[in-house]
Amino acid sequence: MAEKIEVLEEEMTGENGNNTFLDAAHKILLAGIGAVVVTQEEIEKFVARLVERGEIAEKDGRKMLKDVMERRKKQAEEVRSETEEKVDKRLDEMLVRLNVPTRDDIEALSKQIETLTRKVNSIQKAQKETS
């Protein structure tokens, strides 16, 4: 078991001792946030230029901006969801490799203990009645 932990620590830790998996996830999230901010600013500037030139009405510009931002928000939510699923999957894989019991495993064992306890109590009660 200790050997598995050491192997996992080596896989997840870079040469400088940092957790490379978490560092990479953090960098990806920051890059995504930065891209959204830059993109939003660029879209706002673009729409403002269209309005200034008279190519679209201000009302249409606000609607366009709102539609684009809603689509971006939906895309960001999808990316966040996908990233969360990938991180969860990776963590589950690490727990399996470490042989850590899952919540379902513990619940199943608890049910078995409850069943066995009832059987033991039933046997003890039957023995007391026959004595």
Rosetta constraint file for C-alpha pairs under 8 A:
AtomPair CA 1 CA 5 HARMONIC 6.46 0.50
AtomPair CA 1 CA 98 HARMONIC 6.88 0.50
AtomPair CA 1 CA 99 HARMONIC 7.95 0.50
AtomPair CA 2 CA 6 HARMONIC 6.26 0.50
AtomPair CA 3 CA 7 HARMONIC 6.21 0.50
AtomPair CA 4 CA 8 HARMONIC 6.18 0.50
AtomPair CA 4 CA 97 HARMONIC 7.20 0.50
AtomPair CA 4 CA 98 HARMONIC 6.17 0.50
AtomPair CA 5 CA 9 HARMONIC 6.05 0.50
AtomPair CA 5 CA 98 HARMONIC 6.47 0.50
AtomPair CA 6 CA 10 HARMONIC 6.14 0.50
AtomPair CA 7 CA 11 HARMONIC 6.21 0.50
AtomPair CA 8 CA 12 HARMONIC 6.08 0.50
AtomPair CA 8 CA 94 HARMONIC 7.53 0.50
AtomPair CA 9 CA 13 HARMONIC 5.76 0.50
AtomPair CA 10 CA 14 HARMONIC 7.31 0.50
AtomPair CA 12 CA 19 HARMONIC 5.59 0.50
AtomPair CA 12 CA 20 HARMONIC 5.63 0.50
AtomPair CA 12 CA 21 HARMONIC 5.72 0.50
AtomPair CA 13 CA 17 HARMONIC 5.57 0.50
AtomPair CA 13 CA 18 HARMONIC 5.42 0.50
AtomPair CA 13 CA 19 HARMONIC 4.48 0.50
AtomPair CA 13 CA 20 HARMONIC 5.33 0.50
AtomPair CA 13 CA 21 HARMONIC 7.55 0.50
AtomPair CA 14 CA 18 HARMONIC 5.65 0.50
AtomPair CA 14 CA 19 HARMONIC 6.42 0.50
AtomPair CA 14 CA 20 HARMONIC 5.59 0.50
AtomPair CA 18 CA 23 HARMONIC 7.56 0.50
AtomPair CA 19 CA 23 HARMONIC 6.07 0.50
AtomPair CA 20 CA 24 HARMONIC 5.89 0.50
AtomPair CA 21 CA 25 HARMONIC 6.27 0.50
AtomPair CA 22 CA 26 HARMONIC 6.02 0.50
AtomPair CA 23 CA 27 HARMONIC 6.15 0.50
AtomPair CA 24 CA 28 HARMONIC 6.15 0.50
AtomPair CA 25 CA 29 HARMONIC 6.26 0.50
AtomPair CA 26 CA 30 HARMONIC 6.21 0.50
AtomPair CA 27 CA 31 HARMONIC 6.03 0.50
AtomPair CA 28 CA 32 HARMONIC 6.13 0.50
AtomPair CA 29 CA 33 HARMONIC 6.20 0.50
AtomPair CA 30 CA 34 HARMONIC 6.06 0.50
AtomPair CA 31 CA 35 HARMONIC 6.04 0.50
AtomPair CA 32 CA 36 HARMONIC 6.22 0.50
AtomPair CA 33 CA 37 HARMONIC 6.30 0.50
AtomPair CA 34 CA 38 HARMONIC 6.13 0.50
AtomPair CA 35 CA 39 HARMONIC 5.88 0.50
AtomPair CA 36 CA 40 HARMONIC 5.98 0.50
AtomPair CA 36 CA 72 HARMONIC 7.76 0.50
AtomPair CA 37 CA 41 HARMONIC 6.22 0.50
AtomPair CA 38 CA 42 HARMONIC 6.16 0.50
AtomPair CA 39 CA 43 HARMONIC 6.06 0.50
AtomPair CA 40 CA 44 HARMONIC 6.13 0.50
AtomPair CA 40 CA 69 HARMONIC 7.40 0.50
AtomPair CA 41 CA 45 HARMONIC 6.19 0.50
AtomPair CA 42 CA 46 HARMONIC 6.06 0.50
AtomPair CA 43 CA 47 HARMONIC 6.10 0.50
AtomPair CA 43 CA 65 HARMONIC 7.24 0.50
AtomPair CA 44 CA 48 HARMONIC 6.04 0.50
AtomPair CA 44 CA 65 HARMONIC 6.86 0.50
AtomPair CA 45 CA 49 HARMONIC 6.18 0.50
AtomPair CA 46 CA 50 HARMONIC 6.35 0.50
AtomPair CA 47 CA 51 HARMONIC 6.23 0.50
AtomPair CA 47 CA 61 HARMONIC 5.79 0.50
AtomPair CA 47 CA 64 HARMONIC 7.88 0.50
AtomPair CA 47 CA 65 HARMONIC 7.11 0.50
AtomPair CA 48 CA 52 HARMONIC 6.09 0.50
AtomPair CA 48 CA 61 HARMONIC 7.44 0.50
AtomPair CA 49 CA 53 HARMONIC 6.09 0.50
AtomPair CA 50 CA 54 HARMONIC 6.21 0.50
AtomPair CA 50 CA 55 HARMONIC 5.25 0.50
AtomPair CA 50 CA 56 HARMONIC 5.89 0.50
AtomPair CA 50 CA 61 HARMONIC 7.76 0.50
AtomPair CA 51 CA 55 HARMONIC 6.01 0.50
AtomPair CA 51 CA 56 HARMONIC 5.26 0.50
AtomPair CA 51 CA 57 HARMONIC 5.89 0.50
AtomPair CA 51 CA 58 HARMONIC 5.69 0.50
AtomPair CA 51 CA 61 HARMONIC 6.64 0.50
AtomPair CA 56 CA 60 HARMONIC 6.26 0.50
AtomPair CA 56 CA 61 HARMONIC 6.42 0.50
AtomPair CA 57 CA 61 HARMONIC 6.14 0.50
AtomPair CA 58 CA 62 HARMONIC 6.23 0.50
AtomPair CA 59 CA 63 HARMONIC 6.28 0.50
AtomPair CA 60 CA 64 HARMONIC 5.98 0.50
AtomPair CA 61 CA 65 HARMONIC 6.03 0.50
AtomPair CA 62 CA 66 HARMONIC 6.03 0.50
AtomPair CA 63 CA 67 HARMONIC 6.09 0.50
AtomPair CA 64 CA 68 HARMONIC 6.13 0.50
AtomPair CA 65 CA 69 HARMONIC 6.07 0.50
AtomPair CA 66 CA 70 HARMONIC 6.10 0.50
AtomPair CA 67 CA 71 HARMONIC 6.25 0.50
AtomPair CA 68 CA 72 HARMONIC 6.11 0.50
AtomPair CA 69 CA 73 HARMONIC 5.95 0.50
AtomPair CA 70 CA 74 HARMONIC 6.16 0.50
AtomPair CA 71 CA 75 HARMONIC 6.16 0.50
AtomPair CA 72 CA 76 HARMONIC 5.98 0.50
AtomPair CA 73 CA 77 HARMONIC 6.14 0.50
AtomPair CA 74 CA 78 HARMONIC 6.26 0.50
AtomPair CA 75 CA 79 HARMONIC 6.20 0.50
AtomPair CA 76 CA 80 HARMONIC 6.04 0.50
AtomPair CA 77 CA 81 HARMONIC 6.03 0.50
AtomPair CA 78 CA 82 HARMONIC 6.12 0.50
AtomPair CA 79 CA 83 HARMONIC 5.99 0.50
AtomPair CA 80 CA 84 HARMONIC 6.01 0.50
AtomPair CA 81 CA 85 HARMONIC 6.19 0.50
AtomPair CA 82 CA 86 HARMONIC 6.23 0.50
AtomPair CA 83 CA 87 HARMONIC 6.15 0.50
AtomPair CA 84 CA 88 HARMONIC 6.05 0.50
AtomPair CA 85 CA 89 HARMONIC 6.05 0.50
AtomPair CA 86 CA 90 HARMONIC 6.13 0.50
AtomPair CA 87 CA 91 HARMONIC 6.14 0.50
AtomPair CA 88 CA 92 HARMONIC 6.09 0.50
AtomPair CA 89 CA 93 HARMONIC 6.17 0.50
AtomPair CA 90 CA 94 HARMONIC 6.30 0.50
AtomPair CA 91 CA 95 HARMONIC 6.21 0.50
AtomPair CA 92 CA 96 HARMONIC 6.20 0.50
AtomPair CA 93 CA 97 HARMONIC 6.21 0.50
AtomPair CA 94 CA 98 HARMONIC 6.17 0.50
AtomPair CA 95 CA 99 HARMONIC 6.07 0.50
AtomPair CA 95 CA 100 HARMONIC 5.26 0.50
AtomPair CA 95 CA 101 HARMONIC 7.80 0.50
AtomPair CA 96 CA 100 HARMONIC 6.03 0.50
AtomPair CA 96 CA 101 HARMONIC 7.76 0.50
AtomPair CA 101 CA 105 HARMONIC 5.75 0.50
AtomPair CA 101 CA 106 HARMONIC 6.69 0.50
AtomPair CA 102 CA 106 HARMONIC 6.39 0.50
AtomPair CA 103 CA 107 HARMONIC 6.11 0.50
AtomPair CA 104 CA 108 HARMONIC 6.05 0.50
AtomPair CA 105 CA 109 HARMONIC 6.25 0.50
AtomPair CA 106 CA 110 HARMONIC 6.11 0.50
AtomPair CA 107 CA 111 HARMONIC 6.24 0.50
AtomPair CA 108 CA 112 HARMONIC 6.30 0.50
AtomPair CA 109 CA 113 HARMONIC 6.15 0.50
AtomPair CA 110 CA 114 HARMONIC 6.19 0.50
AtomPair CA 111 CA 115 HARMONIC 6.17 0.50
AtomPair CA 112 CA 116 HARMONIC 6.10 0.50
AtomPair CA 113 CA 117 HARMONIC 5.95 0.50
AtomPair CA 114 CA 118 HARMONIC 6.25 0.50
AtomPair CA 115 CA 119 HARMONIC 6.32 0.50
AtomPair CA 116 CA 120 HARMONIC 6.10 0.50
AtomPair CA 117 CA 121 HARMONIC 6.07 0.50
AtomPair CA 118 CA 122 HARMONIC 6.03 0.50
AtomPair CA 119 CA 123 HARMONIC 6.15 0.50
AtomPair CA 120 CA 124 HARMONIC 6.09 0.50
AtomPair CA 121 CA 125 HARMONIC 6.04 0.50
AtomPair CA 122 CA 126 HARMONIC 6.16 0.50
AtomPair CA 123 CA 127 HARMONIC 6.16 0.50
AtomPair CA 124 CA 128 HARMONIC 6.23 0.50
AtomPair CA 125 CA 129 HARMONIC 6.30 0.50
AtomPair CA 126 CA 130 HARMONIC 6.36 0.50
AtomPair CA 127 CA 131 HARMONIC 6.20 0.50
